Amino acid sequence: MTETLAALVTGASRGVGRGVAAALAASGMSVFATGRSIRQTDFPDGVTTLVCDHTDDAAVADVFRRIDARGRRLGILVNVAWGGYERMVEDGRFTWLAPFGEQPTWRWDAMMTSGVRAALARDPKVARWNGRVVVAAALAVEYGFTDVDGKQPRPLTLADV
């Protein structure tokens, strides 16, 4: 019998994460979708929702425990959860699109905590995991950001997963 791998999509309550979770389910994959307000999201069959604040390491670890308890093995983790959106206006000024040097430190801390570290706060097995980890780069594509080599990320398609 061939094992069917599952996908975990973080930050799937709305927007890009919701779309990725629905598309993976439509392609026949078993999907676990997480988010702080995920209970309010309507998904098609094949998507199991798990409430999770990805800034809480214990909550993230619990998501992986719950997936393991269902006897599923993850083949892909699509990390869309991201922080830093909490206060886009500071002192009456819209700071979200301000240059890097003008961004408040708390915003970068929030982005790294919920967007990068939290998705991998499972246990040491994650370092040896054979699945794929995809970090959504929608804003990088939309605003023309580049990596350190000057390359712009391309949008993710289902063929990539």
Backbone bond lengths (Angstrom), bond angles and torsions (degrees), N, CA, C in turn:
res aa  C-N    CA-C-N  psi(-1)  N-CA   C-N-CA  omega(-1)  CA-C   N-CA-C  phi
1 M - - - 1.447 - - 1.528 108.58 -
2 T 1.327 116.95 133.49 1.452 122.07 179.74 1.517 109.78 -84.23
3 E 1.330 116.25 133.06 1.453 120.91 179.30 1.524 109.71 -77.02
4 T 1.319 115.89 133.47 1.453 120.71 175.62 1.517 107.87 -94.31
5 L 1.314 115.55 120.10 1.456 120.04 179.64 1.514 110.25 -81.66
6 A 1.316 114.88 152.92 1.459 121.22 179.44 1.525 109.94 -108.99
7 A 1.319 115.12 164.35 1.461 121.81 176.13 1.520 108.47 -117.49
8 L 1.314 116.10 146.65 1.461 122.49 171.34 1.519 106.69 -116.27
9 V 1.334 116.42 124.29 1.461 121.76 177.07 1.516 107.55 -115.88
10 T 1.341 116.27 114.62 1.462 120.40 178.74 1.524 109.09 -87.48
11 G 1.315 116.58 154.25 1.461 120.24 179.18 1.512 112.25 64.28
12 A 1.332 116.87 40.08 1.464 121.69 -173.06 1.527 113.95 -97.76
13 S 1.310 118.28 12.60 1.465 120.29 -178.72 1.525 112.59 -65.67
14 R 1.333 116.31 -29.68 1.468 120.20 -178.36 1.537 108.56 -162.80
15 G 1.297 115.41 178.16 1.456 121.71 173.45 1.518 114.32 61.05
16 V 1.329 115.22 -140.83 1.464 122.08 -176.14 1.523 111.61 -58.06
17 G 1.330 117.14 -45.13 1.464 120.02 -178.99 1.507 112.71 -60.12
18 R 1.327 116.77 -43.14 1.465 120.92 178.60 1.522 110.27 -61.99
19 G 1.326 116.25 -43.62 1.459 120.80 179.60 1.520 112.78 -63.58
20 V 1.325 116.87 -42.00 1.466 120.88 179.43 1.525 109.80 -64.56
21 A 1.337 117.40 -45.51 1.464 120.87 -179.83 1.527 110.68 -60.26
22 A 1.325 117.40 -45.73 1.469 121.24 -179.54 1.528 111.04 -64.50
23 A 1.341 117.26 -40.65 1.464 120.60 -179.23 1.530 111.59 -67.46
24 L 1.318 116.85 -40.86 1.467 119.55 178.02 1.529 110.38 -64.36
25 A 1.335 116.83 -40.81 1.466 120.11 177.73 1.532 110.62 -64.27
26 A 1.333 116.63 -40.80 1.463 120.73 179.71 1.534 111.34 -64.20
27 S 1.338 116.36 -26.60 1.462 120.07 178.80 1.531 111.74 -82.16
28 G 1.345 116.75 -1.83 1.455 121.38 176.89 1.513 115.00 101.98
29 M 1.307 117.67 0.71 1.459 120.79 -178.94 1.528 109.99 -82.62
30 S 1.313 116.44 144.92 1.460 122.18 172.35 1.526 106.75 -79.49
31 V 1.334 116.98 126.51 1.458 121.06 -171.57 1.531 110.85 -123.98
32 F 1.333 115.06 135.96 1.460 122.49 169.35 1.520 105.72 -107.51
33 A 1.330 116.68 126.36 1.456 121.96 -177.31 1.524 109.35 -118.09
34 T 1.325 116.34 131.29 1.457 120.35 -178.71 1.523 111.60 -120.50
35 G 1.326 114.09 159.09 1.453 122.04 175.87 1.513 109.42 170.25
36 R 1.320 115.28 161.17 1.465 119.02 179.91 1.521 111.79 -66.99
37 S 1.338 117.83 -36.00 1.470 121.10 -177.87 1.530 111.34 -114.25
38 I 1.315 116.98 31.34 1.469 122.68 -174.66 1.528 112.88 -62.89
39 R 1.326 118.19 -26.44 1.483 120.63 -179.57 1.523 111.80 -60.90
40 Q 1.326 116.94 -25.46 1.461 121.32 -177.29 1.524 112.62 -86.66
41 T 1.317 117.52 0.10 1.458 121.81 -175.23 1.523 110.57 -99.37
42 D 1.328 115.99 133.53 1.459 122.39 178.94 1.527 108.33 -96.20
43 F 1.335 116.16 119.56 1.454 121.56 -179.39 1.518 110.57 -118.27
44 P 1.335 116.36 158.99 1.462 119.67 174.68 1.530 110.66 -74.28
45 D 1.336 116.07 171.92 1.465 120.73 174.47 1.521 108.84 -55.82
46 G 1.314 115.58 148.37 1.457 120.14 178.81 1.511 113.80 97.97
47 V 1.353 117.17 -5.51 1.459 120.70 178.80 1.521 108.75 -114.15
48 T 1.309 116.43 121.56 1.462 123.20 175.32 1.524 107.10 -101.81
49 T 1.332 116.49 125.43 1.463 119.47 -178.81 1.525 111.19 -96.35
50 L 1.320 114.98 139.89 1.463 122.76 179.28 1.525 108.00 -133.93
51 V 1.320 116.87 118.68 1.464 120.14 178.31 1.520 109.08 -67.73
52 C 1.335 116.29 131.23 1.461 120.12 179.88 1.518 110.38 -158.06
53 D 1.314 115.49 130.57 1.461 122.45 168.80 1.523 104.91 -96.36
54 H 1.301 117.24 110.96 1.462 121.17 -172.88 1.524 114.34 -75.39
55 T 1.328 116.72 6.29 1.469 119.01 170.72 1.526 110.46 -94.35
56 D 1.321 117.18 -2.56 1.460 123.56 -178.68 1.530 108.67 -107.36
57 D 1.334 117.05 104.15 1.462 121.24 -176.63 1.524 113.05 -55.75
58 A 1.331 117.10 -38.84 1.468 120.47 179.97 1.526 110.38 -65.31
59 A 1.325 117.80 -39.11 1.464 121.65 178.86 1.524 110.50 -66.39
60 V 1.328 116.84 -39.65 1.469 120.98 178.40 1.526 110.05 -65.28
61 A 1.333 116.76 -45.84 1.462 120.46 178.43 1.528 110.39 -60.03
62 D 1.342 116.82 -36.81 1.460 120.81 179.25 1.530 111.43 -64.84
63 V 1.320 117.40 -36.14 1.468 120.37 176.84 1.523 109.82 -58.79
64 F 1.332 116.85 -47.90 1.466 120.02 179.84 1.525 111.40 -64.50
65 R 1.324 117.50 -37.36 1.475 120.54 177.19 1.526 110.64 -63.21
66 R 1.327 116.40 -42.27 1.465 120.44 -178.83 1.532 111.43 -66.87
67 I 1.320 116.66 -37.26 1.467 119.78 176.68 1.523 109.62 -66.10
68 D 1.339 116.55 -45.73 1.472 121.05 177.04 1.525 111.16 -58.36
69 A 1.348 117.20 -41.68 1.460 122.07 -178.19 1.532 111.82 -63.51
70 R 1.316 116.95 -25.20 1.465 120.66 177.97 1.524 111.56 -86.21
71 G 1.337 115.34 3.20 1.453 119.72 177.12 1.510 114.29 74.15
72 R 1.309 117.31 22.88 1.459 120.95 -178.23 1.517 110.14 -102.51
73 R 1.321 115.97 147.02 1.454 121.34 174.86 1.519 107.96 -114.88
74 L 1.310 116.14 129.27 1.459 120.20 -178.76 1.516 111.24 -76.76
75 G 1.319 114.83 135.67 1.453 121.03 174.53 1.513 110.73 -107.54
76 I 1.339 115.84 -21.20 1.457 119.76 -179.17 1.518 109.74 -150.29
77 L 1.317 115.57 139.97 1.458 122.74 173.41 1.526 105.97 -121.14
78 V 1.329 116.58 115.87 1.466 121.38 178.21 1.520 106.58 -103.25
79 N 1.319 115.93 109.21 1.454 121.18 -175.55 1.520 110.82 -92.67
80 V 1.337 115.96 104.16 1.458 121.08 178.22 1.530 110.24 -111.42
81 A 1.341 117.13 -16.42 1.474 119.94 178.06 1.521 108.62 -57.02
82 W 1.298 115.86 134.90 1.463 120.28 -178.26 1.506 108.70 -152.31
83 G 1.288 117.26 147.85 1.457 122.08 179.63 1.515 111.14 -113.50
84 G 1.309 114.74 -178.69 1.454 120.41 177.68 1.514 114.29 98.40
85 Y 1.333 116.55 -3.88 1.458 120.46 -178.98 1.528 112.25 -89.79
86 E 1.312 115.99 -3.03 1.460 120.50 -169.81 1.531 113.68 -61.29
87 R 1.311 116.79 -39.95 1.477 120.34 -178.45 1.526 108.70 -135.69
88 M 1.307 116.70 91.84 1.462 119.83 -179.12 1.519 112.16 -83.91
89 V 1.328 116.15 -17.42 1.463 120.39 178.91 1.522 107.82 -114.30
90 E 1.337 115.25 123.37 1.461 120.94 178.97 1.518 108.80 -129.85
91 D 1.322 115.64 131.94 1.470 121.15 -178.18 1.524 111.13 52.49
92 G 1.352 115.87 37.25 1.456 121.25 177.82 1.521 114.40 77.10
93 R 1.323 118.23 6.24 1.471 123.13 -177.03 1.527 109.89 -116.03
94 F 1.337 116.81 133.02 1.460 122.39 176.60 1.523 107.34 -76.53
95 T 1.337 116.51 107.96 1.465 120.78 -172.78 1.524 114.46 -100.17
96 W 1.325 117.90 -6.48 1.456 120.10 -173.55 1.539 112.44 -56.37
97 L 1.320 118.62 -43.14 1.464 121.11 -176.58 1.528 112.83 -97.41
98 A 1.317 116.59 12.71 1.468 120.39 178.43 1.532 109.85 -65.30
99 P 1.336 117.40 155.05 1.466 120.12 177.22 1.527 111.61 -56.99
100 F 1.318 115.46 156.57 1.459 122.29 -177.28 1.519 112.55 -47.44
101 G 1.302 117.64 -49.11 1.460 121.65 -176.65 1.516 114.67 -65.87
102 E 1.318 116.66 -15.55 1.465 120.52 179.49 1.523 112.80 -99.51
103 Q 1.327 117.27 -3.16 1.459 120.69 179.56 1.524 109.61 -73.66
104 P 1.327 117.50 138.77 1.463 119.76 177.24 1.532 110.99 -69.10
105 T 1.311 115.85 144.21 1.462 121.66 -178.46 1.518 112.21 -57.31
106 W 1.338 117.91 -37.91 1.464 120.40 -177.95 1.529 110.48 -58.86
107 R 1.348 117.54 -33.64 1.469 119.85 -178.10 1.525 110.66 -65.99
108 W 1.321 117.41 -43.93 1.461 120.22 179.27 1.528 110.64 -65.88
109 D 1.320 116.46 -39.18 1.463 119.63 176.32 1.531 110.64 -60.58
110 A 1.337 117.04 -44.13 1.467 121.19 -179.98 1.528 111.02 -63.87
111 M 1.333 116.96 -40.58 1.462 120.10 179.41 1.520 111.48 -63.40
112 M 1.317 116.86 -45.03 1.455 119.98 -177.99 1.528 111.83 -70.56
113 T 1.336 117.17 -36.42 1.465 120.42 -179.49 1.512 111.54 -67.73
114 S 1.322 118.15 -54.53 1.464 118.81 -174.84 1.517 112.35 -88.17
115 G 1.312 117.98 -23.79 1.450 119.36 -175.50 1.507 115.55 -92.48
116 V 1.301 117.48 -32.33 1.455 119.24 -174.84 1.525 110.98 -111.49
117 R 1.310 117.65 -61.40 1.467 121.38 -173.89 1.518 113.09 -67.21
118 A 1.322 117.46 -43.41 1.464 120.39 -170.28 1.518 113.90 -61.67
119 A 1.309 117.89 -34.31 1.464 119.28 -177.88 1.518 112.09 -66.19
120 L 1.313 117.11 -21.06 1.458 120.04 -176.62 1.519 112.75 -109.16
121 A 1.317 118.12 10.51 1.470 121.60 -177.69 1.517 109.81 -81.01
122 R 1.289 116.74 63.10 1.464 121.29 -179.43 1.507 109.41 -103.90
123 D 1.292 117.41 -78.80 1.450 124.22 179.66 1.525 106.98 -170.54
124 P 1.315 119.19 178.34 1.475 120.29 -177.30 1.526 114.29 -59.50
125 K 1.348 118.25 -19.48 1.461 119.98 179.81 1.523 112.24 -61.78
126 V 1.328 117.38 -27.66 1.456 119.76 -175.89 1.531 111.18 -61.20
127 A 1.314 117.87 -31.27 1.461 121.12 178.72 1.524 111.59 -67.98
128 R 1.328 117.61 -23.80 1.459 121.61 -179.98 1.529 111.91 -104.44
129 W 1.317 116.88 5.42 1.455 122.89 -175.36 1.526 110.19 -64.56
130 N 1.317 117.16 136.57 1.456 121.32 -179.01 1.520 113.07 -92.25
131 G 1.328 118.15 -1.58 1.456 120.94 -179.84 1.522 111.79 -77.34
132 R 1.313 115.74 -177.26 1.460 121.56 -179.94 1.511 109.74 -105.12
133 V 1.318 116.46 139.37 1.458 122.18 173.92 1.516 106.70 -113.38
134 V 1.328 116.24 123.21 1.455 122.13 179.27 1.518 107.64 -118.10
135 V 1.326 116.54 125.03 1.463 120.90 175.85 1.513 106.61 -104.96
136 A 1.328 115.86 120.96 1.465 120.26 -177.85 1.519 110.47 -62.78
137 A 1.311 115.91 133.64 1.462 121.36 -178.52 1.521 110.17 -121.88
138 A 1.330 116.74 35.73 1.457 120.97 -175.37 1.525 112.55 -57.98
139 L 1.312 117.63 -44.70 1.457 119.17 -179.17 1.519 111.59 -67.74
140 A 1.306 117.34 -35.41 1.456 120.31 178.13 1.524 110.47 -61.36
141 V 1.319 116.47 -42.28 1.459 120.72 178.96 1.526 109.74 -68.25
142 E 1.337 116.16 -47.92 1.464 120.69 -175.94 1.526 112.78 -60.39
143 Y 1.324 117.11 -40.71 1.453 120.42 -175.57 1.526 113.75 -99.09
144 G 1.327 117.44 5.18 1.451 120.57 174.97 1.513 115.18 74.90
145 F 1.341 117.90 21.68 1.460 120.22 177.47 1.525 109.47 -66.93
146 T 1.305 115.86 152.68 1.461 120.15 177.88 1.516 109.61 -125.00
147 D 1.338 115.44 163.75 1.456 119.48 175.61 1.529 108.85 -83.93
148 V 1.314 116.29 -174.66 1.463 119.62 -175.65 1.524 112.54 -65.07
149 D 1.331 118.12 -18.86 1.463 121.73 178.10 1.524 112.05 -93.57
150 G 1.346 116.37 4.49 1.457 119.92 179.80 1.514 114.56 82.55
151 K 1.335 117.31 9.85 1.461 121.18 179.99 1.524 109.83 -93.92
152 Q 1.323 114.75 139.67 1.454 119.84 177.42 1.523 109.14 -94.28
153 P 1.365 117.78 133.51 1.466 118.81 178.01 1.518 110.47 -64.09
154 R 1.315 115.74 148.29 1.460 119.07 176.71 1.519 109.16 -97.46
155 P 1.316 117.37 154.71 1.464 119.73 178.81 1.529 111.24 -62.16
156 L 1.329 116.68 145.46 1.459 123.10 177.76 1.527 109.69 -78.89
157 T 1.328 115.65 137.66 1.466 120.45 174.32 1.521 108.81 -121.13
158 L 1.315 117.30 165.90 1.464 120.48 178.93 1.521 111.37 -60.90
159 A 1.318 117.71 -28.16 1.463 120.46 178.92 1.534 110.78 -63.91
160 D 1.336 117.20 -23.56 1.446 120.79 -178.89 1.520 112.57 -75.19
161 V 1.320 117.90 -22.00 1.456 120.24 -175.22 1.504 110.16 -102.45
